Amino acid sequence: MGIVIKNFSYAHTDHTILFQDLNLIINTGEKVNLIGANGMGKSTLLNILAQASSTPIPSIHIEGNVYYLPQLNKQKTASQSVEIAMGIAQKRKALQNILNGSVDEQDYTDLNDDWTIEERTTEALHYWDIAQFDLSTPMHSLSGGQQTRVYFATIMLQQPDIVLLDEPTNHIDQETREKFYHFISTYKGTVIVVSHDIELLNKQEITYEVSGKKATRYTGNYDSYKQQKEVHIQSLQTKIDNLNKDIKQVKIEQQKLKQKQIKAVAQNKKAEQKAGLPKIMINAFKNAAENSSAKATEVQNSRQQKAQEELRDVRLQVEQLKPFNLSFHNTSLHNNKVLWELQEVNFAYTEQQNIWSVNLNLEIRSGERLIIKGKNGSGKSTLLNLLTGKLQPTIGQIQQHSNRVIYLDQFYSLLQQDFTLLDQIKEYNSLALTEVELKNLLFQYGLPTHLWDKQVNCLSGGECLRLAICCINLSQPQIDALLLDEPTNNLDIYGIESLFKAISQYNGTIILISHDSELQKHLGESRVIEL
């Protein structure tokens, strides 16, 4: 076995239980997805597995050495060089000492017979297209995509038995993604991935869903998991229908029992008067009848309570499993109306040359679907900022023929992080809704009452998406164009499904920057702008 977790429980420092009696088995060489809503503990579980590989945890058994790639943390890498991040600084130093004539035993211990470390490092860096960087280069000077490729090169170099990956495709372009997909699919070791990248999830052979403090295993990739979940949701819906019928039947039986009890009391009184029995015997018969009646009522009440509790649990399961329904306000513009005209446009940041080697000449019309492609640093986000007017072209002209344009980026920048949800929604209240109406709106967007007084920075990616779309629809009764810059980067898989549906149903112009091939598919027939 590669990894075995048996009856493992874990709580946060505030004593909130994250896992309870968690059981999970991953066989050697399996390629596994860990999916689930934000906050369910996917990243925490990867971190726990990484710790358990070096510090034994009684409920967790791991065979083999582990490499853990968490989500990028700029602070963590700030003081590291490339060779330190790759974990080869000590070996390279030892090799250099030996080549310079050292006979120190520690140098030979540090090298550990890895005489080809330099050649293998060069090969890995070339494979991931980062050989241009010196190994002493500070990690903080690299882009997010370049840093990620350094860590991919480390995996290639170290060849660990188990690889733990947390959102590995977040910062890389499509070309690097394709290379990464191939690398992982041919990797000989065990791979466990936390990701919202559906293309990656569909290349894995096992899927674990983390929810309700446990993990459920599904055989197959993400699409297979979805099919199995649909069947599960349908069975839960059938169970809801049956429980509703059961509760209704219990109420009918309770009413019949009540009527029967009233009738029995009346009949007993008549019988007592006719029989002329002693009072002590009458009281004994009365107590026996009341006890029997109370027991019958208690059984019926218990049955109803149990059915209602089960109904609540099943409804909650269905609510958690189904994508939340989101939508954008549609446009009333007819197709083919010119929205933007770009003539000989270029842009230069301070004291830098123009970002594009050729000036842009571009016309964007209503109803179009545009995908902006290019490597990291090719100016994709710059183009969106020019279209929204946040930036002005250094060269050329941009004519914009609609102001009903929404820009939604991966960080949901339209949200104020220190605002409460209620304060945030008030900022966009162009319809002058009352506070009661605004609260109802938050509830309709799947943002329950316990969140209303919390700050935006406490929300998950999916909750931020809901709040952002709520604000957008409040501010604009119609939206002529949606500009989307990597909108899926901070969403869980359920938030992504909701966004896919909203984009598919929207009838206006969409201009998209995204490496997510599934999102591009949901866009429909599209024009590609390559930068």
Secondary structure in CASP SS format (residue, H / E / C, confidence):
PFRMAT SS
TARGET T0000
AUTHOR 0000-0000-0000
METHOD secondary structure of the structure
MODEL  1
M C 1.00
G C 1.00
I E 1.00
V E 1.00
I E 1.00
K E 1.00
N E 1.00
F E 1.00
S E 1.00
Y E 1.00
A E 1.00
H C 1.00
T C 1.00
D C 1.00
H C 1.00
T C 1.00
I E 1.00
L E 1.00
F E 1.00
Q E 1.00
D E 1.00
L E 1.00
N E 1.00
L E 1.00
I E 1.00
I E 1.00
N C 1.00
T C 1.00
G C 1.00
E C 1.00
K E 1.00
V E 1.00
N E 1.00
L E 1.00
I E 1.00
G C 1.00
A C 1.00
N C 1.00
G C 1.00
M C 1.00
G C 1.00
K H 1.00
S H 1.00
T H 1.00
L H 1.00
L H 1.00
N H 1.00
I H 1.00
L H 1.00
A H 1.00
Q H 1.00
A H 1.00
S C 1.00
S C 1.00
T C 1.00
P C 1.00
I E 1.00
P C 1.00
S C 1.00
I E 1.00
H E 1.00
I E 1.00
E C 1.00
G C 1.00
N C 1.00
V E 1.00
Y E 1.00
Y E 1.00
L E 1.00
P C 1.00
Q C 1.00
L C 1.00
N C 1.00
K H 1.00
Q H 1.00
K H 1.00
T H 1.00
A C 1.00
S C 1.00
Q C 1.00
S E 1.00
V H 1.00
E H 1.00
I H 1.00
A H 1.00
M C 1.00
G C 1.00
I C 1.00
A H 1.00
Q H 1.00
K H 1.00
R H 1.00
K H 1.00
A H 1.00
L H 1.00
Q H 1.00
N H 1.00
I H 1.00
L H 1.00
N C 1.00
G C 1.00
S C 1.00
V C 1.00
D C 1.00
E H 1.00
Q H 1.00
D H 1.00
Y H 1.00
T H 1.00
D H 1.00
L H 1.00
N C 1.00
D C 1.00
D C 1.00
W C 1.00
T C 1.00
I H 1.00
E H 1.00
E H 1.00
R H 1.00
T H 1.00
T H 1.00
E H 1.00
A H 1.00
L H 1.00
H H 1.00
Y H 1.00
W C 1.00
D C 1.00
I C 1.00
A C 1.00
Q C 1.00
F C 1.00
D C 1.00
L C 1.00
S C 1.00
T C 1.00
P E 1.00
M H 1.00
H H 1.00
S H 1.00
L C 1.00
S C 1.00
G H 1.00
G H 1.00
Q H 1.00
Q H 1.00
T H 1.00
R H 1.00
V H 1.00
Y H 1.00
F H 1.00
A H 1.00
T H 1.00
I H 1.00
M H 1.00
L H 1.00
Q H 1.00
Q C 1.00
P C 1.00
D C 1.00
I E 1.00
V E 1.00
L E 1.00
L E 1.00
D E 1.00
E C 1.00
P C 1.00
T C 1.00
N C 1.00
H C 1.00
I C 1.00
D C 1.00
Q H 1.00
E H 1.00
T H 1.00
R H 1.00
E H 1.00
K H 1.00
F H 1.00
Y H 1.00
H H 1.00
F H 1.00
I H 1.00
S H 1.00
T C 1.00
Y C 1.00
K C 1.00
G C 1.00
T E 1.00
V E 1.00
I E 1.00
V E 1.00
V E 1.00
S C 1.00
H C 1.00
D C 1.00
I H 1.00
E H 1.00
L H 1.00
L H 1.00
N C 1.00
K C 1.00
Q C 1.00
E C 1.00
I E 1.00
T E 1.00
Y E 1.00
E E 1.00
V E 1.00
S E 1.00
G C 1.00
K C 1.00
K E 1.00
A E 1.00
T E 1.00
R E 1.00
Y E 1.00
T E 1.00
G C 1.00
N C 1.00
Y H 1.00
D H 1.00
S H 1.00
Y H 1.00
K H 1.00
Q H 1.00
Q H 1.00
K H 1.00
E H 1.00
V H 1.00
H H 1.00
I H 1.00
Q H 1.00
S H 1.00
L H 1.00
Q H 1.00
T H 1.00
K H 1.00
I H 1.00
D H 1.00
N H 1.00
L H 1.00
N H 1.00
K H 1.00
D H 1.00
I H 1.00
K H 1.00
Q H 1.00
V H 1.00
K H 1.00
I H 1.00
E H 1.00
Q H 1.00
Q H 1.00
K H 1.00
L H 1.00
K H 1.00
Q H 1.00
K H 1.00
Q H 1.00
I H 1.00
K H 1.00
A H 1.00
V H 1.00
A H 1.00
Q H 1.00
N H 1.00
K H 1.00
K H 1.00
A H 1.00
E H 1.00
Q H 1.00
K H 1.00
A H 1.00
G C 1.00
L C 1.00
P C 1.00
K H 1.00
I H 1.00
M H 1.00
I H 1.00
N H 1.00
A H 1.00
F H 1.00
K H 1.00
N H 1.00
A H 1.00
A H 1.00
E H 1.00
N H 1.00
S H 1.00
S H 1.00
A H 1.00
K H 1.00
A H 1.00
T H 1.00
E H 1.00
V H 1.00
Q H 1.00
N H 1.00
S H 1.00
R H 1.00
Q H 1.00
Q H 1.00
K H 1.00
A H 1.00
Q H 1.00
E H 1.00
E H 1.00
L H 1.00
R H 1.00
D H 1.00
V H 1.00
R H 1.00
L H 1.00
Q H 1.00
V H 1.00
E H 1.00
Q H 1.00
L H 1.00
K C 1.00
P C 1.00
F C 1.00
N C 1.00
L C 1.00
S C 1.00
F C 1.00
H C 1.00
N C 1.00
T C 1.00
S C 1.00
L C 1.00
H C 1.00
N C 1.00
N C 1.00
K C 1.00
V E 1.00
L E 1.00
W E 1.00
E E 1.00
L E 1.00
Q E 1.00
E E 1.00
V E 1.00
N E 1.00
F C 1.00
A C 1.00
Y C 1.00
T C 1.00
E C 1.00
Q C 1.00
Q C 1.00
N C 1.00
I C 1.00
W C 1.00
S C 1.00
V C 1.00
N C 1.00
L E 1.00
N E 1.00
L E 1.00
E E 1.00
I E 1.00
R E 1.00
S C 1.00
G C 1.00
E C 1.00
R E 1.00
L E 1.00
I E 1.00
I E 1.00
K E 1.00
G C 1.00
K C 1.00
N C 1.00
G C 1.00
S C 1.00
G C 1.00
K H 1.00
S H 1.00
T H 1.00
L H 1.00
L H 1.00
N H 1.00
L H 1.00
L H 1.00
T H 1.00
G C 1.00
K C 1.00
L C 1.00
Q C 1.00
P C 1.00
T C 1.00
I E 1.00
G E 1.00
Q E 1.00
I E 1.00
Q E 1.00
Q E 1.00
H C 1.00
S C 1.00
N C 1.00
R C 1.00
V E 1.00
I E 1.00
Y E 1.00
L E 1.00
D E 1.00
Q C 1.00
F C 1.00
Y C 1.00
S C 1.00
L C 1.00
L C 1.00
Q C 1.00
Q C 1.00
D C 1.00
F C 1.00
T E 1.00
L H 1.00
L H 1.00
D H 1.00
Q H 1.00
I H 1.00
K H 1.00
E H 1.00
Y C 1.00
N C 1.00
S C 1.00
L C 1.00
A C 1.00
L C 1.00
T C 1.00
E H 1.00
V H 1.00
E H 1.00
L H 1.00
K H 1.00
N H 1.00
L H 1.00
L H 1.00
F H 1.00
Q H 1.00
Y C 1.00
G C 1.00
L C 1.00
P C 1.00
T H 1.00
H H 1.00
L H 1.00
W C 1.00
D C 1.00
K C 1.00
Q E 1.00
V H 1.00
N H 1.00
C H 1.00
L C 1.00
S C 1.00
G H 1.00
G H 1.00
E H 1.00
C H 1.00
L H 1.00
R H 1.00
L H 1.00
A H 1.00
I H 1.00
C H 1.00
C H 1.00
I H 1.00
N H 1.00
L H 1.00
S H 1.00
Q C 1.00
P C 1.00
Q C 1.00
I C 1.00
D C 1.00
A E 1.00
L E 1.00
L E 1.00
L E 1.00
D E 1.00
E C 1.00
P C 1.00
T C 1.00
N C 1.00
N C 1.00
L C 1.00
D C 1.00
I H 1.00
Y H 1.00
G H 1.00
I H 1.00
E H 1.00
S H 1.00
L H 1.00
F H 1.00
K H 1.00
A H 1.00
I H 1.00
S H 1.00
Q H 1.00
Y C 1.00
N C 1.00
G C 1.00
T E 1.00
I E 1.00
I E 1.00
L E 1.00
I E 1.00
S C 1.00
H C 1.00
D C 1.00
S H 1.00
E H 1.00
L H 1.00
Q H 1.00
K H 1.00
H H 1.00
L H 1.00
G C 1.00
E C 1.00
S C 1.00
R E 1.00
V E 1.00
I E 1.00
E E 1.00
L C 1.00
END
